[in-house]
Amino acid sequence: MGHLSTHVLDTMHGCPAAGMKLTLQRMDGAHVETLKEVVLNQDGRSDGGPLLDASAMAAGRYRLLFEVGDYFRARGVALPEPAFIDTVPVDFGIADASGHYHVPLLVSPWTYSTYRGS
């Protein structure tokens, strides 16, 4: 059964990014639809299961928007204005709706990295 999940690690502090906000969107040409907005839990993951479960999975183009600047400001990090990294957009495709898609994010105020996890 397919599903979409994420996990965010704060590499500046060496911990999960608890409290970070993220938005999941589906993109169809110029049309963008917001599917879900969540705040990450103490483990840097979404509560209540995957971002998309098997019943909601569909092939197509998606975007995750990670609110990195707000997260680091809330942690007391003094960021310049404008912040070097404020919102991290990760655009990705789901080709197989029965597959497991995991999109981890490793982030600091100055860099980020992502990949298709397991």
PyMOL commands that set and color helices and strands:
alter all, ss='L'
color gray80, all
select helices_A, chain A and resi 68-74
alter helices_A, ss='H'
color red, helices_A
select strands_A, chain A and resi 3-10+15-16+21-28+31-39+60-67+87-94+100-107+112-114
alter strands_A, ss='S'
color yellow, strands_A
deselect
rebuild
show_as cartoon
